[in-house]
Amino acid sequence: MSTGRFLHTMIRVGNLDRSAKFYTELLGMTELRRRDVPDGKYTLAFLGYGTGNAEGGGEIELTYNYGVEKYEQGTAFGHLAVAVPDVAAACERVRNGGGKVTREAGPVKFGTTVIAFVEDPDGYKIELIERA
């Protein structure tokens, strides 16, 4: 049996440039590639750390469907998780950049790992996990 590898998670966004700016400027990701498909009326932007899939890392695929400014997220999706060296500093960066911190940095309940939660411009939750 062949071993697979995780490639990406796709989320739909209402404003591609606004969302890409959040992930690149506030969470330190890099926009790896972008593809506009006028016939399909959508644009994709892939973001990640390092070179993403080229280094075996997962990516986020932001999908903008022309003319759709808002989506209902439903109750099945939980959150994305991102490792950062300093959760409190990451929260400040998000807050100072106009982002929303929904749970301040602190230890996870019944544990010692430092976490926080922030939201991107479309309301997707991102867990920040402190890892060196």
Backbone bond lengths (Angstrom), bond angles and torsions (degrees), N, CA, C in turn:
res aa  C-N    CA-C-N  psi(-1)  N-CA   C-N-CA  omega(-1)  CA-C   N-CA-C  phi
1 M - - - 1.453 - - 1.526 109.37 -
2 S 1.304 117.27 132.69 1.451 123.19 179.63 1.525 111.01 -75.52
3 T 1.322 116.57 143.36 1.456 121.18 176.40 1.517 108.61 -88.66
4 G 1.300 116.59 129.37 1.455 121.21 178.29 1.516 110.57 -89.98
5 R 1.314 115.16 -177.95 1.458 120.47 173.16 1.516 108.21 -149.01
6 F 1.314 114.86 149.42 1.450 121.39 -178.65 1.515 109.35 -72.37
7 L 1.339 117.63 131.40 1.455 121.38 -178.97 1.530 112.79 -102.39
8 H 1.338 117.27 -59.57 1.461 118.53 -177.69 1.524 111.73 -160.99
9 T 1.327 113.90 166.14 1.455 123.13 169.44 1.517 106.58 -117.56
10 M 1.325 117.23 132.52 1.461 121.20 -179.65 1.518 109.27 -102.49
11 I 1.338 115.68 132.80 1.454 121.16 171.92 1.527 107.97 -130.14
12 R 1.320 115.35 143.61 1.464 120.97 179.05 1.522 109.04 -88.99
13 V 1.329 115.95 137.30 1.459 120.87 -177.06 1.527 110.30 -127.84
14 G 1.320 115.64 152.80 1.453 121.48 -178.01 1.517 114.56 -87.30
15 N 1.329 117.37 -18.50 1.462 122.10 179.27 1.523 106.77 -148.93
16 L 1.306 117.21 104.00 1.462 122.07 -172.22 1.524 112.72 -61.39
17 D 1.316 117.67 -45.19 1.469 119.48 -178.07 1.527 111.28 -65.47
18 R 1.326 117.59 -41.40 1.473 121.48 178.04 1.531 110.68 -60.73
19 S 1.320 116.67 -45.17 1.463 120.30 -178.62 1.524 111.51 -69.22
20 A 1.331 117.36 -42.58 1.463 120.24 178.22 1.526 110.42 -61.06
21 K 1.316 117.29 -39.42 1.465 121.78 178.18 1.533 110.59 -62.12
22 F 1.331 117.77 -42.83 1.468 121.70 178.03 1.527 110.47 -57.74
23 Y 1.321 116.93 -51.88 1.461 120.64 -175.84 1.527 112.86 -69.43
24 T 1.328 117.47 -34.40 1.470 119.29 -179.06 1.521 111.82 -82.56
25 E 1.322 117.68 -50.48 1.461 120.22 -174.92 1.522 113.79 -78.15
26 L 1.343 118.10 -35.83 1.458 120.01 -175.50 1.525 113.85 -97.04
27 L 1.333 117.75 -28.17 1.467 120.09 179.20 1.521 113.02 -111.25
28 G 1.325 117.83 -0.49 1.462 121.49 172.57 1.511 116.40 76.90
29 M 1.320 117.75 16.26 1.467 119.97 176.95 1.524 109.63 -78.05
30 T 1.308 115.41 169.56 1.452 122.70 176.43 1.517 108.04 -117.35
31 E 1.340 116.33 138.27 1.456 118.08 171.85 1.516 106.58 -77.08
32 L 1.318 116.58 116.08 1.454 122.83 -173.51 1.529 112.40 -85.98
33 R 1.316 116.01 -36.97 1.455 120.20 178.24 1.524 108.61 -167.26
34 R 1.338 114.95 158.26 1.459 122.00 179.27 1.521 107.68 -139.22
35 R 1.314 115.60 142.05 1.462 119.96 -179.39 1.521 109.17 -138.34
36 D 1.315 116.75 119.37 1.454 122.08 176.71 1.521 108.29 -97.36
37 V 1.328 116.04 133.23 1.465 121.60 -178.55 1.533 107.72 -125.39
38 P 1.337 116.88 81.38 1.467 120.07 -176.80 1.528 113.72 -57.40
39 D 1.329 118.21 -38.13 1.464 119.89 -179.95 1.531 111.55 -63.58
40 G 1.322 116.50 -32.26 1.458 121.31 178.40 1.519 112.78 -92.25
41 K 1.324 116.66 -6.52 1.456 123.79 179.66 1.529 112.52 59.57
42 Y 1.341 115.67 47.22 1.452 120.26 175.16 1.525 110.26 -151.79
43 T 1.331 114.84 160.50 1.464 122.70 174.61 1.518 107.84 -132.24
44 L 1.335 116.09 139.01 1.457 122.83 178.28 1.517 109.26 -114.45
45 A 1.328 116.13 139.80 1.460 121.26 171.50 1.521 106.62 -130.80
46 F 1.327 116.35 128.48 1.460 121.71 179.35 1.518 108.09 -104.94
47 L 1.337 116.53 128.80 1.458 122.26 -178.52 1.517 109.54 -126.59
48 G 1.328 116.04 151.63 1.448 120.39 177.69 1.512 110.41 -174.66
49 Y 1.298 115.05 -171.45 1.459 122.52 178.17 1.518 108.97 -104.32
50 G 1.318 116.97 148.10 1.458 120.37 -177.82 1.512 109.25 62.65
51 T 1.317 115.92 -129.89 1.462 119.88 176.99 1.522 110.92 -108.30
52 G 1.331 116.46 21.08 1.460 121.56 174.82 1.507 112.78 61.20
53 N 1.335 116.38 -126.17 1.463 121.66 -176.27 1.518 113.09 -59.40
54 A 1.323 117.58 -27.78 1.466 120.20 -179.95 1.524 111.07 -61.88
55 E 1.343 116.99 -27.64 1.466 121.42 177.69 1.525 111.35 -103.42
56 G 1.324 116.88 9.11 1.458 120.39 -180.00 1.513 113.36 85.92
57 G 1.330 117.83 6.44 1.455 121.14 179.87 1.517 111.89 -88.25
58 G 1.312 116.16 152.94 1.455 120.65 176.68 1.519 110.91 -77.46
59 E 1.300 115.43 161.76 1.458 122.25 -179.26 1.523 109.32 -129.32
60 I 1.329 115.11 163.53 1.457 121.93 170.07 1.519 106.67 -107.96
61 E 1.316 116.15 128.11 1.458 121.38 174.54 1.520 107.45 -100.62
62 L 1.321 116.77 112.54 1.454 121.41 174.60 1.518 107.46 -89.74
63 T 1.326 116.85 123.76 1.451 121.65 -179.02 1.516 109.23 -113.20
64 Y 1.323 115.29 121.29 1.467 121.07 174.78 1.521 108.33 -109.59
65 N 1.319 116.40 117.67 1.465 122.55 174.73 1.527 107.06 -94.17
66 Y 1.325 116.08 122.40 1.459 121.24 -176.00 1.533 110.90 -45.92
67 G 1.328 115.64 129.91 1.455 121.67 172.80 1.522 116.08 82.57
68 V 1.335 118.81 -3.54 1.465 120.78 179.96 1.527 107.97 -102.50
69 E 1.327 115.56 114.23 1.463 120.34 -175.50 1.517 114.21 -98.00
70 K 1.343 118.41 -13.83 1.460 119.99 -176.48 1.526 109.96 -153.60
71 Y 1.333 115.13 145.21 1.461 122.13 178.18 1.513 110.41 -126.31
72 E 1.316 115.67 151.10 1.458 121.23 169.79 1.522 106.40 -85.83
73 Q 1.318 116.59 127.40 1.463 119.20 -175.55 1.522 113.55 -83.35
74 G 1.294 118.52 -21.55 1.455 120.04 -179.37 1.523 111.42 75.54
75 T 1.312 115.84 -173.27 1.463 119.94 -176.00 1.528 113.01 -111.03
76 A 1.312 118.41 -1.81 1.465 120.01 -177.08 1.527 112.42 -82.54
77 F 1.326 118.02 -35.09 1.462 121.34 -177.63 1.518 109.33 -75.29
78 G 1.344 116.25 136.27 1.464 120.84 177.73 1.511 111.83 -99.32
79 H 1.339 116.08 -80.88 1.467 119.85 -178.13 1.515 110.34 -164.24
80 L 1.326 114.79 165.97 1.459 123.06 168.92 1.519 106.10 -94.35
81 A 1.318 118.72 154.50 1.462 121.80 176.89 1.520 109.37 -125.08
82 V 1.336 115.23 135.15 1.457 122.05 -178.45 1.524 108.56 -131.16
83 A 1.330 116.91 129.78 1.465 121.45 175.66 1.523 108.88 -83.39
84 V 1.322 116.71 133.02 1.462 122.60 177.35 1.530 108.07 -135.57
85 P 1.343 117.85 151.29 1.467 119.22 -178.86 1.528 113.52 -72.66
86 D 1.339 118.50 -25.02 1.463 122.10 -177.47 1.528 108.25 -144.32
87 V 1.320 116.53 102.66 1.461 121.51 -175.50 1.529 111.34 -64.53
88 A 1.324 117.65 -42.59 1.470 120.22 -179.34 1.527 110.69 -61.40
89 A 1.322 117.67 -42.29 1.462 121.46 178.88 1.525 110.48 -65.57
90 A 1.327 117.33 -38.85 1.466 120.82 178.62 1.529 110.15 -64.31
91 C 1.337 117.24 -39.50 1.470 120.55 177.18 1.523 110.50 -62.23
92 E 1.308 117.18 -42.48 1.469 120.54 178.72 1.521 111.26 -62.96
93 R 1.329 116.25 -41.50 1.467 120.92 178.85 1.531 110.04 -61.35
94 V 1.333 116.85 -44.11 1.457 121.38 179.04 1.527 109.98 -64.39
95 R 1.321 116.52 -47.68 1.468 121.16 -178.98 1.538 110.83 -61.65
96 N 1.332 116.95 -46.71 1.462 121.24 -179.48 1.521 112.46 -65.34
97 G 1.339 116.79 -24.78 1.455 121.34 178.38 1.523 113.08 -89.16
98 G 1.334 116.21 7.27 1.458 120.35 178.18 1.509 114.35 90.96
99 G 1.345 116.85 4.95 1.457 120.78 179.11 1.521 111.82 -81.90
100 K 1.309 116.13 173.39 1.459 122.88 -175.26 1.530 110.62 -111.42
101 V 1.326 116.57 124.59 1.462 123.08 173.84 1.521 106.24 -98.43
102 T 1.340 117.00 120.20 1.470 119.99 -177.53 1.519 112.69 -102.30
103 R 1.307 117.78 -16.20 1.473 122.60 173.89 1.514 106.58 -146.02
104 E 1.315 116.05 118.29 1.463 120.88 -177.99 1.525 111.11 -66.60
105 A 1.320 115.91 161.09 1.466 122.27 179.33 1.527 110.24 -60.64
106 G 1.300 115.17 135.52 1.457 121.48 177.74 1.509 109.92 174.72
107 P 1.331 116.26 170.50 1.466 119.08 -178.72 1.528 112.04 -66.30
108 V 1.327 114.26 144.20 1.460 120.21 175.24 1.529 107.66 -63.23
109 K 1.327 115.71 147.91 1.461 120.69 -179.96 1.528 110.00 -57.33
110 F 1.301 116.81 130.73 1.468 125.05 179.50 1.526 112.82 66.31
111 G 1.336 117.51 23.92 1.453 120.72 179.24 1.515 111.61 -152.78
112 T 1.316 115.90 -169.06 1.462 120.62 -177.77 1.530 113.46 -120.89
113 T 1.327 118.00 -11.63 1.462 120.40 -179.76 1.521 109.53 -64.40
114 V 1.327 116.57 130.92 1.463 121.56 179.90 1.524 109.09 -84.72
115 I 1.329 115.08 126.93 1.463 121.64 -179.91 1.532 109.98 -135.52
116 A 1.305 115.95 169.63 1.463 124.18 169.91 1.520 106.85 -156.79
117 F 1.314 116.42 166.43 1.457 121.27 174.54 1.517 109.51 -126.98
118 V 1.336 115.36 137.85 1.455 122.41 174.91 1.525 107.10 -129.56
119 E 1.331 115.41 166.89 1.464 120.20 176.68 1.511 109.65 -121.87
120 D 1.323 115.96 142.20 1.465 120.08 174.68 1.532 108.42 -82.11
121 P 1.333 118.78 176.47 1.466 120.52 -176.11 1.530 114.95 -60.84
122 D 1.327 117.69 -19.84 1.459 120.85 178.96 1.526 112.44 -97.44
123 G 1.332 116.94 4.01 1.459 120.94 177.48 1.515 115.09 90.23
124 Y 1.337 118.19 5.38 1.467 119.50 176.48 1.526 108.75 -71.61
125 K 1.310 115.81 136.70 1.458 121.07 -179.23 1.526 110.51 -86.83
126 I 1.332 114.91 138.41 1.458 121.92 177.64 1.514 107.72 -126.06
127 E 1.330 116.06 121.96 1.466 120.67 175.00 1.520 108.26 -87.32
128 L 1.317 116.50 127.09 1.457 122.43 174.79 1.525 106.60 -98.21
129 I 1.320 117.06 126.04 1.452 122.61 -177.46 1.522 108.27 -119.92
130 E 1.327 116.08 125.43 1.481 119.84 -177.13 1.525 110.43 -75.83
131 R 1.323 113.94 117.65 1.465 122.02 177.70 1.521 107.65 -143.11
132 A 1.306 116.50 134.52 1.469 120.63 -179.10 1.505 111.48 -71.35
